[in-house]
Amino acid sequence: MMKLFYRQRRFMKGDKAGEPLTTGWLPPLPDMRDYSNEHPVISEISMKLGIKGSDKTKTEKKLPSRVDLRKWCSPVEDQLSLGSCTANAVVGMVEYFQKRAYGRHIEGSRLFVYKATRKLMLSTGDSGAWLRSAMGALVLFGVPDEKYFPYTFDGENVNPDWDIEPDAFLYSLANHYSAINYFCHDPLGKKTSKKDVLRNVKTYLAAGIPSAFGFFGFPSFENSDAPGSIPYPCKNEQAEWGHAVMAVGYDDNKVIINTSSDEKTKGAIMIRNSWGSTWGQDGYGWIPYDYVLDGLAEDFWSILSMEWIDTEQFGLLR
């Protein structure tokens, strides 16, 4: 049943009506082993960012009203017909850290990460994926250069070998990220309030740390007052799909209007999507804070590495 949840829907994309936009996020199952920002390893790294992770020492720092990390992001990708949004979001985060820490990035193979993720899930075919598994695949298998396992075979269409097991040499070529730690801002079973989840995500964004997350899509998804601004759903709507994106900023004063219900929300997370640069505002969009507060956006994951943090390009004072 979960494998059917994400299947592609048809929306407007740029000026082309009816072009398929594929999703691929599978809502998470509880795993009590998940790290949160309270874990000692994560807390120690967070302290270097000026973030205090322990409830006993946490201070209410005044966050900026707006954060925008787009200038350090790699070019927006298009997942085309595959349900690989989780891999797109995870690789996008790695490329962001490389570009911000070192001024350049290696274009990582999204297809490799999608295959490695499904390998961990013991899944074949275009099943979609859990973000947790995508994080695990990143740390265990790394990310080879895009040129060795390209997403497309002609620059436009998905590589026909997308579900074939990569050669062993690709695993040896992959840049290994065993030193990366990944954690969940809203681990199931940890009783973290939605308000705290939103504040944690914003705090890390203010420190230059993006996150990947999933959200539920409703019929009025594109009925907003601006391209890429995802409106809060109407009261009589039911979720139809799930999609993963990358959080790259926020704006406390961003207003989004659902043109079907005229309902307004204030405050939104800026997202980097994987539907190409013609979607939204050059591939970027917004999702209301209320999505997070009401559980319509969840499964927030971030990655941290001391190698990146030690470049002193990250932190709340940046």
Buried (B, 14 or more C-beta within 10 A) or exposed (E): EEEEBBBBBEBEBEEEEEBEBBBBBBBBEEEEEBBBBBBEEBBEBBEBBBBBBEEEEBEEEEBEEEBBBBEBBBEBBBBBBBBBBBBBBBBBBBBBBBBBBEEEBBBBBBBBBBBBBBBBBEBEEBBBBBBBBBBBBBBBBBBBBBEBBBBBEEEEEBBEEBBEEBEEEBBEBBEBBEEBBBBBBBBBEEEBEBEBBBBBBBBBBBBBBBBBBBBBBBBBBBBBEBBBBBBBBBEEBEBBBBBBBBBBBBBBEBBBBBEBBEBEBEBBBBBBBBBBBBBBBBBBBBBBBBBBBEEBBBBBBBBBBEEBBEEEBBBBEE
